[in-house]
Amino acid sequence: MIYYITNKKEVIVQKFGGDLTTKQKNLLLENVLYYKNLTELEKESFTKRVAFFLKTTTIKPVDCKVTDLDKIYIGASAIIPVFGFDNWRYSNLKVVYVFPDAFNEIFQYKGNRNNRRILGMVGTGYLQYKMILSLKALRHGFENKTDKNNTAIHEFVHLIDMADGTIDGLPSSIIEKPYTLPWLDLIHRKIEKIDDGKSDINPYGATSKVEFFAVASEYFFERPKLLKRKHPKLYKKLSIFFKQDLAS
């Protein structure tokens, strides 16, 4: 169960309009553990928000076939990190491009696998209002329920970070000012632990504050109980930021 105030049914309908089909709801129930753990009222809110996201965001497959389940994965990845916020809109996203596999800095997704290590990307300039996802990584994020990784959620967390105009691991849109310095201090200490090989947090999180926020958020949404047990302070901070207590 997730603890926060949920919109009343009529308000949900008014805000988001429409809903997923019965088939799409079943795909969510069968494949997305986060959704499965919601209350019935929360499920109703969640499906309407996913439907609204899919209606207002273009998904463009590139040399691959995107199934209904893949679209559900993308929609769920968008809503999971912002489900604690009633009025959230991804104003910085219009199109999600789906590549068949990992890609490189010049968006090549064929050839030597060693030269293609990127699983997802958002940004500015050419990438403004765009996201690129590896289809293989998208599916792995939901099919593997024991790891702490979810590429699509990672990229949507970056978009949340970017919502205040800068991507710096300090999204002022969700982190109130009194939490800023304690959050920076916690990041610093956690990155030191990663560098010393004394942490189970993905080492990629040690590359910057930006990546730490996204990696820690993946862990929070994928394995909340484990995060709370191993990193209680980090769990508490993320629970406050995202307004979700997933381990309860």
ZIVENWO-V143364 format. One line per field, one symbol per residue. ss: DSSP state (H for helix, E for strand, L for the rest). phi: phi as a letter, one per 30 degrees, with the letter a starting at -180 (. if undefined). psi: psi as a letter, one per 40 degrees, with the letter a starting at -180 (. if undefined). A space follows every 50 residues. Layout:
BEGIN
ss=???
phi=???
psi=???
END
This chain:
BEGIN
ss=LLLLLLLLHHHHHHHHLLLLLHHHHHHHHHHLHHHHLLLHHHHHHHHHHH HHHHHHLEEEEELLLLLHHHHHHHHHHHHHLLLLLLLLLLLLEEEEEEEL LLELLLLLLLLLHHHLLELEEELLHHHLEEEEEEHHHHHHHHHLLLLLLL HHHHHHHHHHHHLLLLLLLLLLLLLLHHHHHHHHHHHHHHHHHHHLLLLL LLHHHHHLHHHHHHHHHHHHHHLHHHHHHHLHHHHHHHHHHHLLLLLL
phi=.ccadcededdedddciiaddeddddddddbcdeddddddddeddddddd dddddcbdccdbhaccdeddddeddddddedcddcdcdbddcbbbccccd adbcdcidbbjeddcbcdcaablcieceibbbbddddeddecdcccdcca eddedddedddddcjbcbibdddbcdedddddddddeedddeddddicbc deeedddaddddeddddeeeddbddddddcbeddedddddddhbcddd
psi=ihhihiiiddddddddiaiiidddddddddehddddeiiddddddddddd dddddehhhhihfihhidddddddddddddeeeehdfhhgefhdhhhhid aiiadffheiahddegehdihiaabdeheiihihdddddddddheeafih dddddddddddedeeiheeghedehiddeddddddddddddddddeffie hhddeediddddddddddddddgdddddddgddddddddddefhgde.
END
